[in-house]
Amino acid sequence: MKFDMSEAWRDATAMIKGNREVLTIIAGIFFFLPSVASGFAIPGMDEMLGDPQAMQAQVLEFYSNWGWAFVLVALVQTVGTLAMLTLLRDRSRPTVGQAINSGLKGLLPAIGTSLLLVIGITAVALIIGLVAASLGETAGAIVGSLLVLILMVFFVYLMVKLSLWAPVIAVDKVRNPLHVLRRSWRLTKGNSLRLLVFYVLLGLVYIVVSIILGLLIGTLALVLGESAGLILSAIVTGLIGAVASVIYVAVVAAIHRQLSSPWAAAERVSDTAD
């Protein structure tokens, strides 16, 4: 079937309105609180030196010191994403506790799926680097730039095709990472361009809202002082992230519902039986 953006947005907003209390709880626990906590605990990168070599060393040091915190926040938010999808799409109408438990069960498949993606993209990037290096300096630079452009286009295409990995895990209960990627690929078949346009439109709205709020926060920070500005920035950033996460989850839930009907049951049996 052809993807309908208007229908998906209506479905997403209806799911948010119908489940706003439980979504607020999950978003607060798994998105707002971790974001605010990391905002207070992790130092900013805005004071790094302008010298490229010094900045590179500082960035490496920064992530070597705080990489574990970013990974921890990502894992927590993954559980929250799967829990919200369970609340929105599970027909058994689970409680918040049951949804969180479902999110925890889906964490390992989500990690496996992410690792497969990272390994695949890294392998392609390494091949491109080796090809460019083997052609010499001038030809390698030209061919390498062209291959990088192709890789970027392919990466965007890949992200669109595999954008339904979370509902496949949370709703369809597919646990094998390879089967997760395969099912998402099948569900999005024939609708990649429409989905890309939909995601880009949502992303543009998010960017505009973030810029406007960022300017407002910056102005208030100048008025309130540095300490109060940092607190305000962490809280508002956490709120924006939590709201954006709820919208994202509702959108992919709506897309998954639209594209998986009416053959979801047969496809689910096929994927889980392999």
C-alpha positions in Angstrom: 0.0 0.0 0.0 1.0 3.6 -0.5 2.0 5.6 2.5 -0.3 8.5 3.4 1.4 11.2 5.4 -1.8 13.0 6.4 -3.3 9.7 7.8 -0.1 8.9 9.7 0.0 12.3 11.3 -3.6 12.1 12.3 -3.1 8.7 13.7 0.0 9.8 15.6 -1.7 12.8 17.2 -4.7 10.7 18.1 -2.5 8.2 19.9 -0.7 11.0 21.8 -4.0 12.5 22.9 -5.4 9.2 23.9 -2.4 8.1 25.9 -0.9 11.4 27.1 -0.9 10.5 30.8 1.1 7.3 30.4 3.3 8.8 27.7 4.1 11.7 30.0 5.3 9.3 32.7 7.5 7.3 30.4 8.9 10.4 28.6 9.7 11.9 32.0 11.5 8.9 33.4 13.4 7.8 30.3 14.0 11.1 28.4 13.5 14.2 30.5 15.3 13.1 33.6 18.3 11.5 31.8 18.7 14.6 29.6 18.6 17.0 32.5 21.0 14.9 34.6 23.5 14.6 31.7 23.1 18.3 31.1 24.2 19.1 34.7 26.8 16.3 35.0 28.6 16.4 31.6 30.6 19.6 30.8 29.9 21.4 27.6 32.2 21.5 24.5 31.8 25.2 23.8 35.1 26.1 25.6 37.3 24.0 23.4 40.2 25.7 21.7 39.8 27.0 18.1 43.0 25.3 16.9 42.0 22.2 14.9 44.7 20.0 16.3 44.1 21.0 19.9 40.3 20.7 19.3 40.7 17.2 17.9 42.7 16.1 21.0 40.1 17.8 23.3 37.2 16.0 21.5 38.9 12.7 21.8 39.6 13.3 25.5 36.0 14.4 26.1 34.5 11.3 24.6 37.0 9.0 26.3 36.0 10.5 29.6 32.2 10.8 29.0 31.4 8.2 26.3 30.0 5.8 28.9 27.5 8.4 30.0 26.2 8.9 26.4 25.9 5.2 26.0 24.0 4.8 29.2 21.6 7.6 28.2 21.1 6.0 24.8 20.3 2.6 26.4 17.8 4.2 28.8 16.1 6.1 26.0 15.9 2.9 23.9 14.1 1.2 26.7 11.8 4.2 26.9 11.1 4.2 23.2 10.2 0.5 23.2 8.0 1.0 26.3 6.1 3.8 24.7 5.6 1.8 21.5 4.2 -1.1 23.6 1.8 1.3 25.3 0.6 2.7 22.0 0.2 -0.5 20.0 -0.1 -3.5 22.3 -3.8 -4.6 22.2 -3.6 -6.1 25.7 -3.5 -2.5 27.1 -0.5 -3.0 29.3 0.3 -1.0 32.4 3.2 1.3 32.6 5.2 -1.3 34.5 4.4 -4.0 31.9 5.4 -1.7 29.1 8.7 -0.9 30.8 9.3 -4.6 31.2 8.6 -5.1 27.5 11.1 -2.4 26.7 13.7 -4.1 28.8 13.1 -7.4 27.0 13.6 -5.6 23.7 16.8 -3.9 24.7 19.2 -6.7 23.6 17.6 -7.1 20.2 17.8 -3.3 19.8 21.5 -3.4 20.7 22.1 -6.2 18.3 20.2 -4.4 15.5 22.3 -1.2 16.1 25.5 -3.1 16.1 24.7 -4.7 12.8 24.0 -1.3 11.3 27.3 0.1 12.7 29.3 -2.8 11.5 27.8 -2.6 8.0 28.3 1.1 7.6 31.8 1.0 9.0 32.7 -1.8 6.6 31.4 0.2 3.6 33.3 3.3 4.8 36.5 1.3 5.2 36.2 -0.1 1.6 35.7 3.4 0.3 38.8 4.6 2.1 40.9 1.7 0.8 39.7 2.3 -2.8 40.5 6.0 -2.6 43.9 5.3 -1.1 44.8 2.9 -3.8 44.2 5.4 -6.6 46.9 7.9 -5.6 46.6 11.4 -4.1 44.8 13.3 -6.9 42.6 10.6 -8.3 42.0 9.2 -4.8 40.7 12.6 -3.6 38.3 12.9 -6.5 37.0 9.4 -6.4 37.0 9.4 -2.7 34.8 12.5 -2.6 32.4 11.0 -5.1 32.2 7.7 -3.1 31.6 9.6 0.1 28.7 11.5 -1.5 27.3 8.1 -2.7 27.8 6.7 0.8 25.9 9.7 2.3 22.9 9.1 -0.1 23.0 5.4 0.6 23.1 6.1 4.4 20.0 8.3 4.2 18.2 5.6 2.1 19.3 3.0 4.6 18.0 5.0 7.6 14.6 5.4 5.9 14.3 1.7 5.0 15.3 0.6 8.5 13.4 3.4 10.4 10.7 0.9 11.7 13.1 -1.3 13.6 11.7 -0.1 17.0 8.0 -1.0 16.3 9.1 -4.3 14.7 10.8 -5.2 18.1 8.2 -3.7 20.4 5.0 -4.5 18.5 5.8 -7.4 16.3 8.0 -9.0 19.0 10.7 -9.9 16.5 13.9 -10.6 18.4 16.4 -11.7 15.8 18.3 -8.5 14.7 18.6 -9.7 11.1 14.9 -10.4 11.0 14.2 -7.0 12.5 16.1 -5.3 9.7 14.6 -7.5 7.1 11.0 -6.8 8.2 11.6 -3.0 8.4 13.0 -3.2 4.9 9.9 -5.1 3.7 7.4 -2.8 5.4 8.9 0.3 3.8 9.1 -1.2 0.3 7.7 1.1 -2.3 7.3 4.1 0.2 10.9 5.2 0.8 10.6 8.5 -1.0 7.3 9.4 0.8 8.8 8.4 4.1 11.9 10.5 3.5 9.8 13.6 2.7 7.7 13.0 5.8 10.8 12.6 8.0 12.4 15.7 6.5 9.3 17.8 7.1 9.2 16.7 10.7 12.9 17.3 11.1 12.6 20.8 9.7 9.9 21.7 12.1 12.0 20.3 15.0 15.0 22.4 13.9 13.0 25.6 13.6 11.4 25.1 17.0 14.8 24.3 18.6 16.4 27.4 17.1 13.6 29.7 18.3 13.7 28.2 21.8 17.5 28.3 21.8 17.4 32.0 21.1 14.9 32.6 23.8 16.9 30.6 26.3 20.1 32.5 25.4 18.3 35.8 25.9 17.0 34.7 29.3 20.4 33.4 30.3 21.9 36.8 29.7 19.2 38.3 31.9 19.3 35.7 34.7 23.0 35.1 34.8 25.3 32.1 33.9 24.2 29.7 36.6 20.5 30.2 36.2 21.0 30.1 32.4 22.6 26.7 32.6 19.8 25.3 34.8 17.2 26.7 32.5 19.0 25.4 29.4 19.2 21.9 30.8 15.5 21.8 31.8 14.2 23.3 28.5 16.5 21.0 26.5 15.2 18.0 28.4 11.6 19.1 27.8 12.2 19.5 24.0 13.9 16.1 23.9 11.0 14.5 25.8 8.3 16.0 23.6 10.2 15.3 20.4 10.7 11.7 21.5 6.9 11.2 22.2 6.1 12.6 18.7 8.8 10.4 17.1 7.5 7.3 18.8 3.9 8.1 17.9 4.9 8.8 14.3 6.8 5.5 13.8 3.9 3.7 15.6 1.4 5.2 13.1 3.7 4.5 10.1 4.1 0.9 11.3 0.3 0.4 11.8 -0.4 1.8 8.3 2.2 -0.2 6.4 1.8 -3.4 8.3 -1.9 -3.7 7.6 -3.5 -6.0 6.5 -0.7 -8.6 6.1 1.1 -8.0 9.4 0.1 -11.3 11.0 1.3 -13.5 8.2 4.5 -11.5 7.9 5.2 -11.7 11.6 4.8 -15.5 11.6 7.2 -15.6 8.7 9.9 -13.5 10.4 9.7 -15.1 13.8 9.6 -18.7 12.4 12.9 -18.2 10.4 
